[in-house]
Amino acid sequence: MAVAAVRYLRSVGAPTATGPVDPLPRPDLRAVADDERLPVDPGEFRRVLGHFASGVTVITAHDDEGPAGFACQSFASLSLDPPLVAFMVARTSTTWPRIARAGAFCVNILGADQGGLCRAFAVSGADKFASVTHEPSPATGAPLLDGVPAWIDCRIHAVHTGGDHLIVVGRVETLGGAAEGEPLLFHRGAFGRFSP
């Protein structure tokens, strides 16, 4: 069948693997073209997406300057085999370059009574670790915050662009957590608790 197709293409003068081929120009690689953008107001975007409740984490790392971290609600499990997790961080983040330099991070999953801890790590430019006790995580040495109900110790596996954010994929090295405990939830701009 393939031989017949090649014979036909040659008979009509179509280029083949042995003949000249006009390469098509490589298209500009863009996620979304200008004419594909929806006219979405940023405030409306935040308001509508605020209806999606999420857990709250603090992503930490330890580089040559010391401990670094930021509050993050855009965290998710990604893959079981291999064990991967992901979080999103703004490209303008001043903490992200330090995490990238460290090459590893710890996801500290916050409990229902840790809204204050989250607020401390949501402030830009402050010494976020001033009154926070922590210890090195077992695999990477990233700060493991005292009192968190669960934690995940990771090495950076991949980083992808996603608009004005980066999508950071981490390979899980080790993890742990309490058998019980309520999560800290974030919904419509406020903290809350889970009620069955």
C-alpha positions in Angstrom: 0.0 0.0 0.0 2.8 2.4 0.9 4.6 1.6 -2.4 1.4 2.4 -4.3 1.0 5.8 -2.5 4.6 6.8 -3.3 4.1 5.8 -7.0 0.9 8.0 -7.1 2.6 11.0 -5.5 5.5 10.7 -8.0 3.1 10.5 -10.9 1.3 13.7 -10.0 4.6 15.5 -9.3 4.2 15.7 -5.5 7.4 16.0 -3.5 8.5 12.8 -1.8 11.3 12.0 0.6 13.7 11.6 -2.3 12.5 14.8 -4.0 12.6 18.5 -3.1 10.5 19.5 -0.1 9.4 23.0 0.6 9.5 23.3 4.4 6.6 25.3 5.9 7.7 28.2 8.1 7.5 27.3 11.8 4.5 29.0 13.4 5.0 31.4 16.3 4.5 29.3 19.4 2.0 31.1 21.6 -0.4 29.8 24.2 -3.2 32.1 23.2 -3.3 34.5 20.2 -4.3 38.1 20.7 -7.6 37.6 18.9 -8.4 34.5 21.1 -8.3 36.4 24.4 -11.6 36.6 26.2 -12.6 40.1 27.5 -12.5 39.0 31.1 -12.2 41.6 33.9 -9.5 40.6 36.4 -11.8 41.4 39.3 -14.6 39.3 37.9 -12.2 36.5 37.3 -11.1 36.5 40.9 -14.7 36.8 42.2 -15.9 33.8 40.2 -12.9 31.6 40.9 -13.1 32.5 44.5 -16.1 30.1 44.7 -13.6 27.3 44.4 -12.6 26.4 48.0 -9.0 25.2 48.4 -6.7 24.1 51.1 -3.8 26.4 52.2 -0.1 25.5 52.3 3.2 27.3 53.0 5.9 26.3 50.5 9.4 26.6 52.1 13.0 26.1 51.1 16.4 26.7 52.5 19.1 28.4 50.3 22.4 30.0 51.0 20.6 33.1 52.5 18.6 31.0 55.0 14.9 29.9 55.1 12.4 31.2 52.5 8.7 30.6 52.1 5.4 31.9 50.9 1.7 31.1 51.4 0.2 29.1 48.6 -3.4 27.9 47.9 -2.7 26.7 44.4 -1.2 23.3 45.4 -2.4 19.9 44.1 -1.3 16.3 43.9 -0.4 15.4 40.4 0.8 11.8 40.0 0.9 8.7 42.1 3.6 6.9 40.0 6.0 8.6 40.1 4.8 10.6 43.2 4.5 14.2 42.0 2.9 17.3 43.3 2.5 20.8 41.8 2.1 24.4 42.9 1.7 27.6 41.1 3.7 30.8 41.9 3.5 34.3 40.4 6.4 35.1 38.1 6.9 38.3 40.1 7.5 36.4 43.3 10.7 37.3 45.2 10.6 34.0 47.1 10.5 31.8 44.0 14.1 32.4 42.8 15.3 31.3 46.2 13.3 28.1 46.0 14.6 27.5 42.5 18.2 28.0 43.7 17.6 25.5 46.5 16.2 23.0 44.0 13.9 21.5 46.7 10.9 22.6 48.8 8.6 21.4 51.6 4.9 21.8 51.3 3.5 22.5 54.8 -0.2 21.8 54.8 -1.9 24.2 57.3 -4.5 23.2 59.9 -7.7 24.9 60.7 -6.2 27.0 63.5 -3.2 28.3 61.4 -4.7 31.2 59.7 -2.3 33.5 61.4 0.6 31.5 60.2 -0.7 31.8 56.7 -1.0 35.5 57.0 2.6 35.8 58.2 3.8 34.0 55.1 1.5 36.0 52.8 3.4 39.3 53.5 6.0 40.3 51.0 9.4 41.6 52.2 9.0 40.8 55.9 11.1 38.3 57.9 8.5 35.5 57.7 10.4 33.2 60.0 11.0 35.7 62.8 8.6 34.0 65.2 8.1 30.7 63.5 9.7 27.5 64.8 10.8 24.9 62.3 13.2 22.1 61.7 14.9 20.7 58.6 12.7 18.3 56.6 14.2 14.8 56.4 15.1 14.6 52.8 15.9 18.1 51.5 16.4 20.2 54.6 13.7 22.6 53.7 11.9 24.2 56.7 9.3 21.9 58.2 7.0 24.2 60.2 6.1 23.1 63.7 2.5 22.1 64.3 1.4 21.5 60.7 -0.9 18.5 60.3 0.9 17.3 57.2 4.0 17.9 55.1 5.5 16.8 51.8 9.3 17.0 51.1 10.1 17.4 47.4 12.8 18.1 44.9 12.0 20.2 41.9 11.2 18.0 38.9 10.0 20.5 36.3 8.9 24.1 35.8 6.4 25.2 33.2 5.1 28.6 32.2 1.4 29.3 32.7 0.6 32.9 31.8 1.7 35.2 34.6 2.5 32.2 36.8 4.9 29.3 36.9 3.8 25.7 37.4 6.3 24.0 39.6 6.3 20.2 39.7 8.0 18.5 42.6 9.0 14.8 43.0 8.1 13.6 46.5 11.0 12.3 48.5 9.2 11.8 51.8 6.1 12.9 53.5 4.2 12.7 56.8 1.2 13.8 58.7 -1.0 13.4 61.7 -3.8 10.8 61.7 -6.4 13.5 62.4 -6.9 17.2 62.1 -9.1 19.7 60.2 -7.6 21.6 57.2 -7.5 25.3 56.8 -9.7 26.2 53.9 -9.8 29.4 51.7 -13.0 30.4 50.1 -14.2 33.7 48.7 -11.3 35.6 50.2 -11.6 34.3 53.7 -10.4 31.3 55.9 -12.8 28.7 57.0 -13.2 25.1 58.3 -14.4 21.9 56.9 -17.8 20.7 58.3 -19.0 17.2 57.2 
